[in-house]
Amino acid sequence: MRTTPTAVQGAALALILVTGAIHFIDAPGSFGDATYKGLLFLANGIAAIIAAFGIHRGGRRWGWGLGVLVAGGALVSYVISRTVGLPGLAPDIWFEPLGILSLLVEAAFIVLFVQSRREGPPKAM
């Protein structure tokens, strides 16, 4: 049985897909910084697509969980990369436009995750 996504699910789908798209767009430049960073950006984009699929399929718990890992992990990694730097890399510039957009989108997804918990328990598998 196919269900219609709620407004929260629809917004979360858009936000997690934008998060993934930002990381796909920035991946080539990230490979220039360090191979592992480029691979992490690609993994973020792929995981965002998988999370969106899970959320779309009726708000599956694993989709939301993966989405929080993608968005939260990217948000925390951004802060780390701008303060102490990532392994083998010096701290980066704080205010670059794509990074700020990513932070806003990731934070908004996390807010929607919290809101989705208030709507009631998600359907299992």
C-alpha positions in Angstrom: 0.0 0.0 0.0 1.5 3.3 -1.0 1.1 6.2 1.4 1.2 9.9 0.7 4.1 11.6 2.5 3.2 14.2 5.2 4.3 17.8 4.8 7.2 17.1 7.2 8.3 14.0 5.1 8.1 16.0 1.9 10.2 18.8 3.3 12.7 16.3 4.7 13.0 14.6 1.3 13.8 17.9 -0.3 16.3 18.9 2.4 18.2 15.6 2.5 18.4 15.5 -1.3 19.7 19.1 -1.4 22.3 18.0 1.2 23.4 15.2 -1.0 23.4 17.4 -4.1 25.7 20.0 -2.4 28.1 17.2 -1.5 28.1 15.8 -5.0 28.7 19.3 -6.4 31.6 19.9 -4.0 33.1 16.4 -4.3 35.5 17.1 -7.2 37.1 20.0 -5.3 37.3 17.9 -2.2 39.3 15.2 -4.0 41.8 18.0 -4.6 42.1 18.6 -0.9 42.4 14.9 0.1 41.2 11.7 -1.5 39.4 10.6 1.7 37.5 13.9 1.8 36.3 13.5 -1.8 35.2 9.9 -1.0 33.4 11.1 2.1 31.5 13.7 0.0 30.5 11.1 -2.5 29.4 8.7 0.3 27.3 11.6 1.8 25.6 12.1 -1.5 24.8 8.4 -2.0 23.6 8.0 1.6 21.4 11.1 1.2 19.7 9.4 -1.7 19.2 6.2 0.2 17.8 8.1 3.2 15.4 10.0 0.9 14.2 6.6 -0.4 13.5 5.4 3.1 11.7 8.5 4.1 9.6 8.4 0.9 8.6 4.8 1.5 6.2 5.8 4.3 8.6 7.5 6.7 10.7 4.4 7.5 12.6 4.6 10.7 15.9 3.7 9.0 15.5 6.4 6.4 15.1 9.1 9.0 18.0 7.6 11.0 20.3 7.5 8.0 19.2 11.1 7.2 20.1 12.3 10.7 23.5 10.6 10.3 24.1 12.2 6.9 22.9 15.7 8.0 24.3 15.6 11.5 27.6 14.1 10.4 28.1 16.7 7.7 27.2 19.5 10.1 29.7 18.3 12.8 32.4 17.6 10.1 31.9 21.2 8.8 32.5 22.6 12.2 35.5 20.4 12.8 37.0 21.2 9.4 36.7 24.9 10.2 38.1 24.8 13.8 40.8 22.2 14.2 40.9 20.9 10.6 40.5 17.4 9.3 43.3 14.9 9.4 46.1 16.1 7.2 44.3 19.4 6.4 44.5 22.8 7.9 41.3 24.5 9.1 39.2 25.7 6.2 37.4 29.0 5.5 34.2 29.4 7.6 32.1 31.5 5.3 32.0 29.9 1.9 28.6 30.1 0.3 28.0 26.4 -0.5 29.2 25.4 3.0 26.8 27.9 4.7 23.9 26.7 2.5 24.8 23.1 3.5 24.8 24.0 7.2 21.3 25.6 6.9 19.9 22.7 5.0 21.3 20.1 7.4 20.1 22.0 10.5 16.6 22.3 8.9 16.6 18.5 8.3 17.5 17.8 11.9 14.7 20.1 13.0 12.3 18.2 10.8 13.6 14.9 12.2 12.7 16.1 15.7 9.3 17.2 14.4 8.7 13.8 12.8 9.2 12.1 16.2 6.4 14.3 17.6 4.0 13.1 14.8 4.1 9.6 16.2 6.3 6.5 15.7 7.3 5.8 12.1 6.3 2.7 10.5 8.7 -0.2 10.8 10.3 -1.6 7.7 
